[in-house]
């Protein structure tokens, strides 16, 4: 009896010890899951798809989306696999970015599994930008200081969400004639933020960048390759570059026009080949930036801060222009860019999640209003029809509209709108 009791106690103790070990392992696993991720963990990780986001529904930004509307959008993007959003400014009269952060914070409290991070943009201007006075591109706007301060405050208020601050948006490229600044202005504020990290006034894991056109990062024009740019490349935590073959189809159309040896192909073959060339153009410009950046700092990562394809255009890219515009082409470009960047470990902040009609408020058919993957009716465009088919958006709505497909999902009808690239047109 005594031996049986000893055996029973021994077995009970052994089972208890095993249970404790399993419990500890489970706790360790939970701790790993709950580990706060940094920009270094997220950027370049294909499990964390990136997108540019503006939630504006109306023709003016004075009509700010409400927190409930932003939460609707966030749930839709989360269902799409999006985990990093890019915003553009933190201006006092435009609380859009602050409201997005608050909406994410609320969703995280409502659902412990909800996960979304933000690349927070701070808008940078030159003196007299957006006024009736001549812009002075050699002097910065006094408003820049407040913009940076507000970005810092938001990064500190939401450190679990804000993982990147981007100083400026296309702020150094010279075609931004209304507001561009010299690289020394961007460098000044990047260094300021990096110093705040060193002083413990910002998280040491927060990454700082500037998001600008490929040319501004020395990817093409030698005129941009100045000492201040070299110093900026060394100062940022990574380079965020933009590339837009859609726009180049008008401004530098050599790659876009149907070559002589393809004139006998079918229309859809001409379109398919043109979109492959557009994709190769984006890759080429990325590689040009990478080549230059790596010559300055071989350790520096380069991610794509913006690229996209519009689906409607009454201007340069429509019927009598380059004819780059339609949903079929958008679908191909989106597919090519996602596949390539995911494979290569490049974050691609695709532009953009939803159509926004304020961008060209006076022209409903202006291309700037139609870069979204989802239109203002809540219809998913061709690039993400497959997500509708999979039931990704089941139970989700946008302003009362279920997420359905454009063209009622009729591919034949959609293909009737496809434009063959214009081989020769006046510019």
C-alpha positions in Angstrom: 0.0 0.0 0.0 2.8 2.3 0.9 4.6 1.6 -2.4 1.4 2.3 -4.3 0.9 5.6 -2.5 4.5 6.6 -3.2 4.1 5.8 -6.8 0.8 7.7 -7.0 2.5 10.8 -5.4 5.5 10.5 -7.7 3.3 10.3 -10.8 1.2 13.2 -9.6 4.3 15.3 -9.0 5.7 14.4 -12.4 2.4 15.4 -14.1 2.4 18.7 -12.2 6.0 19.4 -13.2 5.2 18.7 -16.9 2.1 20.9 -16.7 4.2 23.8 -15.2 6.8 23.4 -18.0 4.1 23.5 -20.7 2.5 26.5 -18.9 5.8 28.3 -18.9 6.4 27.6 -22.6 2.9 28.8 -23.3 3.6 32.0 -21.4 6.9 32.4 -23.2 5.1 32.0 -26.5 2.5 34.6 -25.5 5.3 37.0 -24.5 6.9 36.6 -27.9 3.5 37.2 -29.6 3.0 40.3 -27.5 6.5 41.7 -28.2 6.2 45.2 -29.5 7.3 45.3 -33.1 9.6 48.0 -34.5 10.0 49.5 -37.9 13.0 47.1 -38.4 10.6 44.2 -37.9 7.9 45.5 -40.1 9.4 47.2 -43.1 10.3 44.8 -45.9 8.2 42.0 -44.2 5.7 40.6 -46.7 3.4 39.8 -43.8 3.0 43.5 -43.2 1.5 44.9 -46.5 1.8 48.7 -46.8 -0.6 51.3 -48.3 -1.1 55.0 -48.6 -4.3 56.1 -46.9 -6.6 59.0 -47.1 -10.1 58.6 -45.7 -11.6 61.7 -47.3 -15.1 61.2 -48.9 -16.1 64.7 -49.9 -14.7 67.3 -52.3 -13.0 69.3 -49.5 -10.7 68.3 -46.7 -12.8 70.5 -44.4 -15.2 67.6 -44.3 -13.1 65.4 -42.1 -13.9 61.7 -41.9 -15.4 60.8 -38.5 -13.7 58.3 -36.2 -16.4 55.7 -37.0 -15.8 56.2 -40.7 -12.1 55.8 -40.2 -12.7 52.6 -38.2 -14.7 51.2 -41.1 -11.8 51.9 -43.5 -9.3 50.4 -41.1 -11.3 47.2 -40.8 -11.5 46.9 -44.6 -7.8 47.5 -45.0 -7.0 45.0 -42.2 -9.1 42.4 -44.0 -7.0 43.0 -47.1 -3.9 42.1 -45.2 -2.7 45.8 -44.8 -0.7 46.4 -41.6 1.1 49.7 -42.3 -0.5 52.9 -43.4 1.1 56.0 -44.7 -0.3 59.5 -43.8 0.9 62.9 -45.2 0.5 65.7 -42.7 -0.4 66.7 -39.2 -1.6 70.2 -39.8 -3.7 71.9 -37.1 -6.8 72.3 -39.2 -6.6 68.8 -40.7 -6.7 66.3 -37.8 -7.0 63.4 -40.2 -3.7 61.7 -39.1 -4.4 62.2 -35.4 -7.9 60.8 -35.8 -6.5 57.7 -37.7 -4.2 57.1 -34.7 -7.1 57.4 -32.3 -9.2 55.1 -34.4 -6.5 52.5 -34.5 -6.0 52.8 -30.7 -9.8 52.3 -30.2 -9.8 49.2 -32.4 -6.9 47.7 -30.6 -8.8 48.1 -27.3 -11.9 46.5 -28.8 -10.0 43.6 -30.3 -6.7 42.4 -28.9 -5.8 40.8 -32.3 -6.2 44.0 -34.3 -2.8 45.2 -35.6 -2.0 48.3 -37.6 1.0 50.6 -37.7 1.6 54.1 -39.2 4.3 55.9 -41.2 3.4 59.4 -40.0 4.0 62.2 -42.5 5.1 65.7 -41.6 4.4 68.1 -44.4 7.3 70.4 -45.4 7.0 73.7 -47.4 9.2 76.5 -48.6 8.5 80.2 -47.7 5.4 81.6 -49.3 4.2 78.1 -50.5 0.5 78.0 -51.5 0.2 81.8 -51.3 -0.1 84.6 -53.8 3.5 85.4 -53.2 6.4 83.9 -55.2 7.6 80.7 -53.4 11.2 81.1 -52.1 12.7 77.6 -52.5 15.8 78.5 -50.7 14.0 79.4 -47.4 11.7 77.1 -45.5 8.3 78.0 -44.2 8.1 79.0 -40.5 5.2 76.5 -40.3 7.6 73.5 -40.6 8.7 73.7 -37.0 5.1 73.3 -35.7 4.5 70.4 -38.1 7.5 68.5 -36.8 6.5 69.3 -33.2 3.1 67.8 -33.8 4.5 64.7 -35.4 6.7 64.2 -32.4 3.8 64.6 -30.0 1.7 62.0 -31.9 4.7 59.6 -32.1 5.0 59.9 -28.3 1.3 59.6 -27.7 0.9 56.5 -29.8 4.4 54.8 -29.7 2.8 51.3 -30.2 1.3 52.5 -33.6 3.7 55.2 -35.0 6.8 53.4 -36.2 8.1 55.9 -38.8 8.1 59.6 -39.2 8.6 60.9 -42.8 9.9 64.4 -43.1 8.2 65.9 -46.2 6.3 64.4 -49.2 7.9 65.1 -52.6 9.4 68.2 -50.9 12.7 68.2 -52.7 11.6 67.4 -56.3 11.8 70.5 -58.5 8.6 69.9 -60.4 6.7 70.6 -57.1 6.9 74.2 -58.0 4.4 75.4 -55.4 6.4 74.3 -52.3 9.7 72.4 -52.9 12.7 73.0 -50.6 16.4 72.4 -50.8 17.7 69.1 -49.3 19.4 71.0 -46.4 15.9 71.8 -45.0 14.9 68.1 -44.9 18.3 67.2 -43.5 17.9 69.8 -40.7 14.6 68.2 -39.5 15.8 64.6 -40.0 18.8 65.4 -37.8 16.5 67.1 -35.3 14.4 64.0 -34.9 17.5 61.7 -34.8 18.8 63.9 -31.9 15.5 63.6 -30.1 15.9 59.8 -30.2 19.4 60.1 -28.8 18.1 62.3 -26.0 15.4 59.8 -25.1 12.6 62.2 -26.2 11.5 59.8 -29.0 11.7 56.1 -29.1 15.1 54.8 -30.2 13.3 52.3 -32.4 11.3 55.0 -34.3 12.7 55.2 -37.9 13.1 58.6 -39.6 12.9 59.0 -43.4 11.8 61.5 -46.1 9.5 60.3 -48.8 10.3 61.7 -52.2 10.5 61.2 -56.0 13.1 58.9 -57.3 14.9 61.9 -58.9 15.2 63.6 -55.6 17.1 60.6 -54.2 19.7 60.9 -57.0 18.1 58.2 -59.2 18.3 60.0 -62.5 19.3 63.7 -62.6 22.9 64.5 -61.6 21.7 68.0 -60.5 20.2 66.4 -57.4 23.4 64.7 -56.3 24.7 67.3 -54.0 26.5 67.1 -50.6 23.4 67.8 -48.6 21.7 64.9 -50.3 24.6 62.6 -49.4 24.4 63.7 -45.8 20.6 63.1 -45.9 21.1 59.6 -47.1 23.4 58.9 -44.2 21.1 60.5 -41.7 17.8 58.7 -42.5 17.1 55.2 -41.3 16.0 54.2 -44.7 15.2 55.8 -48.1 11.5 56.2 -49.1 11.3 56.7 -52.9 8.4 57.2 -55.3 8.0 55.9 -58.8 5.1 56.5 -61.2 5.2 54.8 -64.6 1.6 55.9 -65.0 2.7 59.6 -65.1 5.7 58.8 -67.2 3.4 57.4 -69.9 2.8 61.1 -70.7 5.9 62.9 -69.6 8.6 60.4 -70.8 6.6 58.1 -73.0 9.4 56.3 -74.8 8.9 53.1 -72.8 5.1 53.2 -73.1 4.5 53.5 -76.9 3.8 50.3 -78.8 7.1 49.5 -80.7 7.1 48.7 -84.4 7.7 45.0 -83.8 4.4 44.8 -81.8 2.1 46.5 -84.2 0.7 43.2 -85.4 -0.2 41.9 -82.0 -3.8 41.8 -80.7 -4.9 44.8 -78.6 -4.8 42.9 -75.3 -1.3 41.7 -76.1 -0.2 45.3 -76.7 -1.7 46.3 -73.4 -0.1 43.4 -71.5 3.3 44.1 -73.0 3.0 47.8 -72.2 2.2 47.0 -68.6 5.2 44.7 -68.4 7.3 47.6 -69.7 5.7 49.9 -67.1 6.6 47.5 -64.3 10.1 47.2 -65.6 10.3 51.0 -65.6 9.5 51.1 -61.9 12.1 48.4 -61.2 14.7 50.2 -63.3 14.2 53.5 -61.4 14.2 51.7 -58.0 17.6 50.1 -59.1 18.9 53.5 -60.1 18.1 55.0 -56.7 19.5 51.9 -55.0 22.7 52.1 -57.0 23.3 55.8 -56.0 22.2 55.4 -52.4 24.4 52.3 -51.9 27.4 54.3 -53.2 26.8 56.7 -50.4 25.8 54.2 -47.7 26.0 50.5 -48.5 23.9 49.6 -45.5 20.9 51.8 -46.3 17.6 50.1 -47.2 15.3 51.5 -49.9 11.5 51.1 -49.7 8.8 52.4 -52.1 6.9 55.2 -50.4 4.5 55.6 -53.3 3.5 54.1 -56.6 0.1 53.5 -58.2 -2.1 53.5 -61.2 -5.3 55.6 -61.8 -8.4 54.1 -63.4 -10.1 57.3 -64.9 -8.6 60.3 -66.6 -10.0 63.1 -68.6 -6.5 64.6 -69.1 -3.1 63.3 -70.2 -3.7 59.6 -69.6 -7.1 59.0 -71.1 -8.7 58.6 -74.5 -6.6 61.0 -76.6 -3.6 61.1 -74.3 -1.3 58.2 -73.4 -4.3 55.9 -72.9 -2.7 54.5 -69.7 -6.0 54.6 -67.7 -8.3 51.7 -66.9 -8.9 49.1 -64.2 -7.3 46.2 -66.2 -4.0 48.1 -66.3 -4.3 49.0 -62.6 -4.8 45.3 -61.9 -1.7 44.2 -63.7 0.4 46.9 -62.2 -0.8 46.2 -58.6 -0.1 42.4 -59.1 3.4 43.0 -60.5 4.4 45.4 -57.9 3.1 43.4 -54.9 4.7 40.2 -56.2 8.1 41.8 -56.8 8.3 43.8 -53.6 7.1 41.0 -51.4 9.7 38.6 -52.9 12.5 41.1 -52.6 11.7 42.3 -49.1 10.7 45.8 -50.2 7.9 47.6 -48.5 5.6 49.2 -51.1 3.1 51.8 -49.8 0.8 51.4 -52.7 -1.1 54.6 -53.7 -3.8 54.3 -52.6 -6.5 52.4 -50.6 -9.6 54.5 -51.5 -10.5 57.1 -54.2 -10.6 60.7 -52.9 -12.5 63.4 -54.8 -11.0 66.4 -53.1 -7.7 66.1 -55.0 -9.2 67.5 -58.2 -12.6 68.8 -56.8 -13.4 70.8 -59.9 -12.9 67.8 -62.3 -14.7 64.6 -61.2 -12.9 62.7 -64.0 -9.4 64.0 -63.0 -7.0 61.1 -62.6 -5.9 62.3 -59.1 -9.3 61.4 -57.8 -9.1 57.8 -59.1 -6.0 56.0 -57.8 -7.9 54.0 -55.1 -8.4 50.3 -55.1 -11.9 50.9 -53.8 -14.1 53.7 -55.2 -16.4 56.0 -53.4 -19.4 53.7 -53.9 -17.6 51.0 -51.9 -16.9 49.0 -55.0 -13.6 47.0 -55.2 -11.8 47.7 -58.5 -10.4 44.9 -60.7 -7.1 44.5 -58.8 -8.9 43.1 -55.7 -12.0 41.4 -57.2 -10.4 38.1 -56.0 -10.7 39.4 -52.4 -14.5 39.9 -52.9 -14.7 36.4 -54.3 -12.9 35.0 -51.2 -15.4 36.7 -48.8 -12.6 38.9 -47.4 -15.1 41.8 -46.9 -18.0 39.8 -45.5 -19.8 41.8 -42.9 -17.8 45.0 -43.7 -19.3 48.2 -45.1 -18.2 51.7 -46.1 -20.7 54.4 -45.5 -23.5 51.8 -45.5 -22.3 50.2 -48.8 -21.2 46.6 -48.9 -17.9 46.0 -50.7 -18.9 44.7 -54.1 -17.1 44.6 -57.5 -17.0 47.3 -60.1 -18.8 46.3 -63.4 -20.8 43.9 -61.2 -17.9 41.6 -61.6 -18.4 41.3 -65.3 -14.8 41.0 -66.7 -16.0 41.2 -70.3 -17.7 44.5 -69.7 -14.5 45.7 -67.9 -12.3 44.7 -70.8 -14.4 46.9 -73.1 -13.0 49.9 -71.3 -9.4 49.0 -71.9 -7.4 51.4 -73.9 -4.6 50.4 -76.2 -1.5 52.6 -75.5 -1.4 55.5 -77.9 1.7 55.1 -80.1 1.9 58.7 -81.2 0.1 61.7 -79.7 0.8 65.4 -79.3 2.0 66.4 -75.9 
